[in-house]
Amino acid sequence: MELPRPSNHGESPPDAEWEKNLAARLDKARSTIRKLEKKAYSGAYILSAFIVLSIAAIHNFSFLPSFSQAIRKSMGTGPPSGFISIALVVYVFSAVILSLSRMMEGSDKIGGIAHLGYLGGFFFFYHFSGDMDEQFWAVFAGGATIISLESYQLWNFCRDEILKEREVLQELEEISRRKGITV
């Protein structure tokens, strides 16, 4: 891979400008690799947050203050547990399909934080309906599946991009060695 030689407009010798471009491209490749390595594991942080949310849910959110009876009465009755379960099944199925489609197209986008919010919503709905004990594992299994798929999809994308960037970096380093340039 040969870098294009810049035109000389009287500012600096062509070799000096070319070396500066090579050094800048090497720095950019190294920086991109570091960013991708950090991004690759962001899904693990979301999975950790989901586990913390699940621990709070299994303890019926005991660390949060309870709503008074007046507030509960003003909120009205919650939806039946069966409706919440139907919504959960539709949500999990849709999220898995979206995650798999992103995986197939090689996208770097994930819906991790949004999924965390939706799953928290399901935990809260079951908590307020009084069926948390019966439905906890359904939400947990669905959430773990979704977030694990999203995390894997992002990790896989980043791994592929890191490999491409390392190939470019290796070629640029080889060019600099051949030219005797230290960068």
C-alpha positions as CSV (number, residue, x, y, z in Angstrom):
1,M,0.0,0.0,0.0
2,E,1.6,3.2,-1.1
3,L,0.5,6.6,0.1
4,P,0.0,9.2,-2.6
5,R,2.7,11.7,-2.9
6,P,1.5,15.2,-2.0
7,S,2.0,18.0,-4.5
8,N,4.6,20.4,-3.5
9,H,3.3,24.0,-3.2
10,G,6.5,25.4,-1.9
11,E,5.7,24.9,1.8
12,S,7.9,21.9,2.6
13,P,9.8,19.2,0.7
14,P,7.5,16.5,-0.6
15,D,9.1,13.8,1.4
16,A,8.6,15.6,4.7
17,E,4.9,16.2,3.9
18,W,4.6,12.5,2.9
19,E,6.2,11.4,6.1
20,K,3.8,13.6,8.1
21,N,0.8,12.1,6.3
22,L,2.2,8.6,7.0
23,A,2.6,9.4,10.7
24,A,-0.9,10.9,10.9
25,R,-2.4,7.8,9.3
26,L,-0.5,5.5,11.7
27,D,-1.8,7.5,14.7
28,K,-5.3,7.4,13.3
29,A,-5.2,3.6,12.8
30,R,-3.9,3.1,16.4
31,S,-6.5,5.4,17.8
32,T,-9.3,3.7,15.9
33,I,-8.1,0.3,17.2
34,R,-8.2,1.6,20.8
35,K,-11.7,3.0,20.4
36,L,-13.0,-0.2,18.9
37,E,-11.5,-2.2,21.7
38,K,-13.3,-0.1,24.2
39,K,-16.5,-0.2,22.3
40,A,-16.4,-4.0,21.9
41,Y,-16.9,-4.5,25.6
42,S,-19.6,-1.9,26.2
43,G,-22.2,-4.6,25.9
44,A,-20.8,-6.3,29.0
45,Y,-21.5,-3.1,31.0
46,I,-25.1,-3.2,29.8
47,L,-25.4,-6.8,30.7
48,S,-23.9,-6.0,34.2
49,A,-26.5,-3.2,34.6
50,F,-29.2,-5.7,33.6
51,I,-28.0,-8.2,36.3
52,V,-28.1,-5.4,38.9
53,L,-31.6,-4.4,37.8
54,S,-32.6,-8.1,38.0
55,I,-31.3,-8.4,41.5
56,A,-33.3,-5.3,42.5
57,A,-36.4,-6.8,40.9
58,I,-36.1,-10.2,42.6
59,H,-36.0,-8.3,45.9
60,N,-39.2,-6.4,44.8
61,F,-37.3,-3.1,44.5
62,S,-37.1,-2.9,48.3
63,F,-34.5,-0.1,48.2
64,L,-37.1,2.2,46.6
65,P,-39.7,4.0,48.6
66,S,-43.2,2.5,48.4
67,F,-46.1,4.4,46.8
68,S,-48.8,5.5,49.3
69,Q,-52.3,4.0,48.9
70,A,-53.5,7.4,47.5
71,I,-50.9,7.4,44.8
72,R,-51.6,3.7,43.9
73,K,-55.4,4.5,43.8
74,S,-54.8,7.5,41.5
75,M,-52.7,5.4,39.2
76,G,-55.5,2.9,38.8
77,T,-55.3,-0.8,38.4
78,G,-52.4,-2.2,36.4
79,P,-52.9,-4.4,33.4
80,P,-53.5,-8.1,34.0
81,S,-50.4,-10.2,34.2
82,G,-51.5,-12.1,31.0
83,F,-51.4,-8.9,29.0
84,I,-48.0,-8.0,30.3
85,S,-46.8,-11.5,29.4
86,I,-48.1,-11.1,25.8
87,A,-46.3,-7.8,25.5
88,L,-43.2,-9.4,26.8
89,V,-43.3,-12.2,24.3
90,V,-43.8,-9.8,21.4
91,Y,-41.0,-7.5,22.7
92,V,-38.5,-10.3,23.1
93,F,-39.3,-11.8,19.7
94,S,-39.1,-8.4,18.0
95,A,-35.8,-7.5,19.7
96,V,-34.2,-10.8,18.8
97,I,-35.2,-10.4,15.2
98,L,-33.8,-6.9,15.1
99,S,-30.6,-8.0,16.8
100,L,-30.1,-10.8,14.3
101,S,-30.8,-8.6,11.4
102,R,-28.2,-6.1,12.6
103,M,-25.8,-9.0,13.0
104,M,-26.4,-10.1,9.4
105,E,-25.9,-6.6,8.0
106,G,-22.7,-6.0,10.1
107,S,-24.0,-2.9,11.8
108,D,-22.3,-1.3,14.8
109,K,-25.6,-0.1,16.3
110,I,-27.1,-1.7,19.4
111,G,-30.1,-0.9,21.5
112,G,-28.6,-1.9,24.8
113,I,-29.7,1.1,26.9
114,A,-33.1,1.1,25.4
115,H,-33.5,-2.6,26.0
116,L,-32.4,-2.1,29.6
117,G,-35.2,0.5,30.0
118,Y,-37.8,-1.7,28.4
119,L,-36.9,-4.7,30.5
120,G,-36.9,-2.5,33.6
121,G,-40.4,-1.5,32.6
122,F,-41.5,-5.1,32.4
123,F,-40.0,-5.7,35.9
124,F,-41.9,-2.7,37.3
125,F,-45.2,-3.7,35.6
126,Y,-45.0,-7.2,37.1
127,H,-44.0,-5.7,40.5
128,F,-47.0,-3.4,40.5
129,S,-49.3,-6.2,39.4
130,G,-48.0,-8.4,42.2
131,D,-46.8,-11.2,39.9
132,M,-43.1,-10.6,40.1
133,D,-42.4,-14.0,41.8
134,E,-44.1,-15.9,39.0
135,Q,-42.8,-13.8,36.1
136,F,-39.3,-12.9,37.2
137,W,-37.6,-15.7,35.3
138,A,-39.5,-14.9,32.1
139,V,-38.2,-11.3,32.0
140,F,-34.8,-12.4,33.1
141,A,-34.4,-15.1,30.4
142,G,-35.8,-12.8,27.7
143,G,-33.6,-9.9,28.8
144,A,-30.4,-12.0,29.1
145,T,-31.1,-13.4,25.6
146,I,-31.6,-10.0,24.0
147,I,-28.7,-8.2,25.7
148,S,-26.4,-11.1,25.1
149,L,-27.2,-11.1,21.4
150,E,-26.7,-7.4,21.2
151,S,-23.4,-7.6,23.1
152,Y,-22.2,-10.4,20.8
153,Q,-23.3,-8.5,17.7
154,L,-21.3,-5.4,18.8
155,W,-18.3,-7.4,19.9
156,N,-18.3,-9.3,16.6
157,F,-18.5,-6.1,14.5
158,C,-15.7,-4.5,16.5
159,R,-13.5,-7.6,16.2
160,D,-13.9,-7.5,12.4
161,E,-13.1,-3.8,12.2
162,I,-10.1,-4.2,14.5
163,L,-8.7,-6.9,12.2
164,K,-9.2,-4.6,9.1
165,E,-7.5,-1.7,10.9
166,R,-4.6,-3.9,12.1
167,E,-4.0,-5.0,8.5
168,V,-3.8,-1.3,7.5
169,L,-1.6,-0.6,10.4
170,Q,0.7,-3.5,9.5
171,E,1.0,-2.3,5.9
172,L,1.7,1.3,7.0
173,E,4.4,0.1,9.4
174,E,6.0,-2.0,6.7
175,I,6.1,1.1,4.4
176,S,7.7,3.1,7.1
177,R,10.3,0.4,7.8
178,R,11.1,0.1,4.0
179,K,11.5,3.9,3.7
180,G,13.5,4.1,6.9
181,I,11.0,6.4,8.6
182,T,10.6,6.3,12.3
183,V,7.1,7.1,13.5
